[in-house]
Amino acid sequence: MQRSVFRNLAALALTATFAGNALAAGYPDKPITFIVPSAAGGSPDVLSRLITTQLSRDTGATLVVENRPGAAGNIGIALVKRAAADGYTVGYGNINTLAVNRSLFKRLPYDVDKDLTPVAHMFDLYNALIVPADSPVKSVQDLIDRARKEPGRLSYGASGVGTTGHMGGELFKSMAKVDVMFIPYNGGPAAIQDLLGGRLDYLFVNTSEAAPLVKSGKVRAIGVSSLKRLSLMPDVPTLDEAGLKGYETVAWGGVVAPKGTPPDVVAKLNADIQKALQAPDVRTGLETLGAVPATGTPEEFKQLIDRETAKWQQIIETAGIEKLD
C-alpha cells in the first residue's frame, strides 16, 4: 500500500517536472501582458518599454505594455497577483510597490511574499540632492551645518509621500541628525518650481531630471544617492563621499509574476531579460535616463526586496510617518 502511494507521488512529481520543462520550451508562444502600475510617459513606463521592445526583438514574442496607475502602484500589482500563473502576465515592481508600501500603507491588496514571484532585477535609478543656484549651500556639509544651526527652519519636498525623494530625504535627516520640514507635492514639477522660487531649500530628485537643471544653471547638485559616482553626473560626489558614510537610496525596478508561475518559465524570463539588458540600444537608453542596468537571479532579486523592505520599514518607523489608507 505504502509503495503504491510513493510510486504515485513520484509519478506526479515527474509529470509536473516534464510539464514545466515542456511549458518553458515552448514559452512564449502567445503575447505577454506587461503591467506597469503607473501612467504612460513616466520613468517606469519609458524604461519598461525600452526593455520590452528589446525582449520582443530577441524572442519574437509580442509584449503588450498595459498601464494601470493608481494608489502608489498598488492597483497594478494587485492585477498581477490575480492573473493566471502561466508567465503570460507579468508586471513592473519597484522599491515602492515591493518594499516601501509594505510599511507605508495600513493594508495592501496583495502580499509580496505570498502572492508574487520575483523574476528579475532590471535596473537602478538614483537621486541627486539639489539646491537653488543662488543658495549659500555649496556642499552636503554646508547643508547639514545650516540645518543644525536653524532646526525646523529648512524644508525639502518630494513628489509624494513614500517616493524615493521622500524616503531619501528621511534617510538623510536620520543619518545627518537634522530637523527639517518635509512638504509633499502632487508631482515632481511642482516641487521643482517651488525650489526654483525659493520656497524650498533642497530636493532629492531623479538624476535624469536634475541633470538638465544643473546644465542650465538653475540648480546646483551637491550630492548623489549612489555609493559610486554616476556617469550622468561624474563631477558630483556621492553623499557617502560627502561624509554620510553608507548613505544610499536606490530607486530599483524589476519584474514580478503571479505566485505559482512555473520555475522554468521564471528562469527563462530572467535569462531573456538579462540578455535584453546587454543590448547596446538598451544600455544607451538606460544611461540617457540615468538608469544603471542590473543583473542577478530571481533569488537575488528576492534578497534585494527583503533587504529594502527592512531598511525602509525602519526609516518609516523612526520618522513616525503616518500610515496611509
NORMO-V983147 format. One record per residue. N is the residue number from 1. RES is the residue in one letter. D_CENTER is the distance of its C-alpha to the mean C-alpha in Angstrom with 2 decimals. Layout:
((N/RES/D_CENTER) (N/RES/D_CENTER))
//
This chain:
((1/M/52.94) (2/Q/50.19) (3/R/50.26) (4/S/49.86) (5/V/46.79) (6/F/45.21) (7/R/46.07) (8/N/44.49) (9/L/41.26) (10/A/41.15) (11/A/41.83) (12/L/39.03) (13/A/36.54) (14/L/37.85) (15/T/37.66) (16/A/34.01) (17/T/33.23) (18/F/35.15) (19/A/33.56) (20/G/30.03) (21/N/31.18) (22/A/32.85) (23/L/29.82) (24/A/27.62) (25/A/30.49) (26/G/30.68) (27/Y/26.99) (28/P/26.00) (29/D/29.20) (30/K/27.95) (31/P/25.10) (32/I/21.57) (33/T/19.71) (34/F/16.01) (35/I/14.65) (36/V/12.01) (37/P/11.70) (38/S/12.10) (39/A/15.04) (40/A/16.30) (41/G/16.05) (42/G/12.73) (43/S/10.12) (44/P/8.31) (45/D/11.98) (46/V/13.39) (47/L/11.13) (48/S/11.59) (49/R/15.27) (50/L/15.70) (51/I/14.94) (52/T/16.74) (53/T/19.67) (54/Q/20.06) (55/L/19.87) (56/S/22.66) (57/R/24.67) (58/D/24.43) (59/T/25.14) (60/G/27.24) (61/A/25.39) (62/T/24.41) (63/L/20.78) (64/V/20.68) (65/V/17.55) (66/E/17.93) (67/N/16.22) (68/R/16.34) (69/P/15.04) (70/G/16.03) (71/A/15.67) (72/A/12.12) (73/G/11.08) (74/N/13.51) (75/I/16.12) (76/G/14.39) (77/I/13.27) (78/A/16.86) (79/L/18.22) (80/V/16.63) (81/K/18.21) (82/R/21.54) (83/A/21.74) (84/A/24.15) (85/A/22.96) (86/D/24.27) (87/G/21.37) (88/Y/22.12) (89/T/19.36) (90/V/15.76) (91/G/12.50) (92/Y/8.95) (93/G/6.86) (94/N/3.34) (95/I/3.84) (96/N/6.34) (97/T/8.13) (98/L/8.37) (99/A/8.97) (100/V/9.81) (101/N/11.61) (102/R/13.78) (103/S/15.53) (104/L/15.29) (105/F/17.10) (106/K/20.62) (107/R/20.14) (108/L/17.57) (109/P/18.91) (110/Y/17.43) (111/D/17.34) (112/V/14.43) (113/D/17.10) (114/K/19.93) (115/D/18.65) (116/L/15.91) (117/T/16.07) (118/P/13.24) (119/V/14.09) (120/A/12.12) (121/H/9.30) (122/M/9.36) (123/F/8.04) (124/D/6.91) (125/L/7.30) (126/Y/9.62) (127/N/11.73) (128/A/15.50) (129/L/17.92) (130/I/20.51) (131/V/23.93) (132/P/26.60) (133/A/28.79) (134/D/31.79) (135/S/30.29) (136/P/32.38) (137/V/29.24) (138/K/29.05) (139/S/26.86) (140/V/24.52) (141/Q/27.71) (142/D/29.41) (143/L/26.75) (144/I/27.04) (145/D/30.83) (146/R/31.04) (147/A/28.85) (148/R/31.11) (149/K/34.22) (150/E/33.20) (151/P/31.41) (152/G/29.96) (153/R/30.76) (154/L/27.65) (155/S/24.74) (156/Y/21.19) (157/G/19.10) (158/A/15.68) (159/S/14.81) (160/G/14.86) (161/V/14.90) (162/G/11.78) (163/T/9.66) (164/T/8.51) (165/G/11.93) (166/H/13.60) (167/M/12.20) (168/G/12.73) (169/G/16.10) (170/E/17.04) (171/L/16.35) (172/F/18.55) (173/K/21.16) (174/S/21.32) (175/M/21.69) (176/A/23.98) (177/K/25.90) (178/V/26.26) (179/D/26.91) (180/V/25.31) (181/M/24.62) (182/F/21.31) (183/I/21.70) (184/P/19.18) (185/Y/19.37) (186/N/18.97) (187/G/16.88) (188/G/16.31) (189/P/19.65) (190/A/21.73) (191/A/20.34) (192/I/21.02) (193/Q/24.47) (194/D/25.29) (195/L/24.36) (196/L/26.64) (197/G/29.23) (198/G/29.39) (199/R/28.24) (200/L/25.25) (201/D/25.50) (202/Y/22.04) (203/L/18.44) (204/F/15.05) (205/V/13.67) (206/N/11.59) (207/T/13.99) (208/S/14.72) (209/E/16.00) (210/A/17.78) (211/A/19.53) (212/P/21.93) (213/L/22.75) (214/V/23.67) (215/K/25.67) (216/S/27.53) (217/G/28.53) (218/K/27.20) (219/V/24.97) (220/R/24.85) (221/A/21.79) (222/I/22.69) (223/G/19.67) (224/V/16.23) (225/S/13.61) (226/S/13.64) (227/L/16.39) (228/K/17.96) (229/R/18.99) (230/L/17.24) (231/S/19.31) (232/L/18.41) (233/M/19.92) (234/P/22.08) (235/D/24.48) (236/V/22.11) (237/P/22.05) (238/T/19.17) (239/L/19.46) (240/D/20.40) (241/E/23.22) (242/A/24.20) (243/G/25.10) (244/L/22.18) (245/K/22.18) (246/G/19.03) (247/Y/16.84) (248/E/13.25) (249/T/10.04) (250/V/7.04) (251/A/3.92) (252/W/3.17) (253/G/3.73) (254/G/7.21) (255/V/10.30) (256/V/12.19) (257/A/15.86) (258/P/18.42) (259/K/20.03) (260/G/23.14) (261/T/22.06) (262/P/24.53) (263/P/23.41) (264/D/25.01) (265/V/23.05) (266/V/19.73) (267/A/21.07) (268/K/22.12) (269/L/18.87) (270/N/17.15) (271/A/20.00) (272/D/19.91) (273/I/16.25) (274/Q/17.02) (275/K/20.08) (276/A/18.47) (277/L/16.16) (278/Q/19.50) (279/A/21.09) (280/P/22.22) (281/D/21.23) (282/V/17.62) (283/R/17.48) (284/T/19.27) (285/G/17.06) (286/L/13.85) (287/E/15.84) (288/T/17.17) (289/L/13.83) (290/G/12.94) (291/A/10.60) (292/V/11.73) (293/P/12.25) (294/A/11.61) (295/T/14.27) (296/G/15.30) (297/T/16.76) (298/P/15.59) (299/E/17.00) (300/E/15.04) (301/F/11.71) (302/K/13.33) (303/Q/14.31) (304/L/10.91) (305/I/9.95) (306/D/13.37) (307/R/13.27) (308/E/10.26) (309/T/11.92) (310/A/15.13) (311/K/14.05) (312/W/12.73) (313/Q/15.57) (314/Q/17.96) (315/I/16.80) (316/I/17.03) (317/E/20.41) (318/T/21.67) (319/A/20.98) (320/G/22.58) (321/I/20.06) (322/E/21.68) (323/K/20.06) (324/L/19.46) (325/D/21.47))
//
